[in-house]
Amino acid sequence: MTTTSITLAETPLLALVLRRADDALILGHRLSEWCGHGPMLEEDIALANIALDCVGQARSLYDYAATLDGRGLTEDDLAYRRDVGQYRNCLLVEQPNGDFAATIVRQVLASAFLDPYWRAMTASADPTLAAIAAKAEKETAYHLRHSAEWLIRLGDGTPESHERTQAALDDLWPYSGELMESDDAEAELVRAGIAVDPAAIRPAFDATVAMVLREATLTAPAAPWRQGGGRVGRHSEHLGFILADLQYLQRAHPGATW
Amino acid sequence: MTTVQTIPLWEVFIRSRNGLAHKHVGSLHAADATMALQAARDVYTRRGEGLSVWVVPSNAITASDPADKDVLFEPTASKIYRHPTFYEVPDEVGHM
């Protein structure tokens, strides 16, 4: 039986690039699902803008990953032809949009990490990653500002908006720790000055989240447990549905263009 | 969409480049000034239009009554000497 699926020989650098690329693509895809369904026209466009920033970051990163892979694959091959188990995104970004509050909580948690992460990555010894970071950090700064302003208004809004936002925070909080996880391969890149240790972003993440939650009158859950596994391809059931949506056309009609 | 009706309306002005005035580009709904600025950025500067954005609460604008159109504006129609069409403006003057 023939298959169009691909797997990559993941060197430490390629693995790092795929993690960042998959985070960006899946988060961007989730946000794009709001297109035409936003709570108001202004926010519909705002979410689509953020989605496009994420997909743009994913494209640059996939393009670099394809170069590192060296087999002549393209960014599209990496997005459309890897199965669930090959995806390296964290579980947070694949969580469903839920109500608007869940989307905003997910975005604040992701951006509170991604924004300082990309700012730190502008000093990467890898010139391609440094260039991608320089573009991304301006975008993530806005994503954080926009989602944090919404979180404050939802949390400190009506009793219903407060309740829904707190519920979303309780649901998504256990997924936030995975953002700051890394492994031995990534530690090697950190020593070489190519990567930033995600754990080193923790203080900035904690400070941002604490400040926003305080203003939003929300309470960070105690979180006795932490969810992870995305970085090694152990995903929640949601990613399969996302990829079914995302990859259907290229899987049914390999190489189709228009 | 009933909730949207309780969200205030804002008028958006964008300056496209240095030296030119802010121009009215449209309106939008937002809960407050901060969110209005962000929405203006997202809705009206998607194609690199702006260097600066103003938002003004729509209800802060006092408008002339369309019914007064003739009283207010008709009398100027006969005063063609107010138009600077009798002068040649040198190219160097630029925006005037």
Boltz contact constraints between the chains, C-beta under 6 A:
constraints:
  - contact:
      token1: [A, 40]
      token2: [B, 4]
      max_distance: 6.0
  - contact:
      token1: [A, 42]
      token2: [B, 28]
      max_distance: 6.0
  - contact:
      token1: [A, 42]
      token2: [B, 39]
      max_distance: 6.0
  - contact:
      token1: [A, 42]
      token2: [B, 43]
      max_distance: 6.0
  - contact:
      token1: [A, 45]
      token2: [B, 42]
      max_distance: 6.0
  - contact:
      token1: [A, 45]
      token2: [B, 43]
      max_distance: 6.0
  - contact:
      token1: [A, 46]
      token2: [B, 42]
      max_distance: 6.0
  - contact:
      token1: [A, 49]
      token2: [B, 42]
      max_distance: 6.0
  - contact:
      token1: [A, 146]
      token2: [B, 38]
      max_distance: 6.0
  - contact:
      token1: [A, 149]
      token2: [B, 34]
      max_distance: 6.0
  - contact:
      token1: [A, 153]
      token2: [B, 31]
      max_distance: 6.0
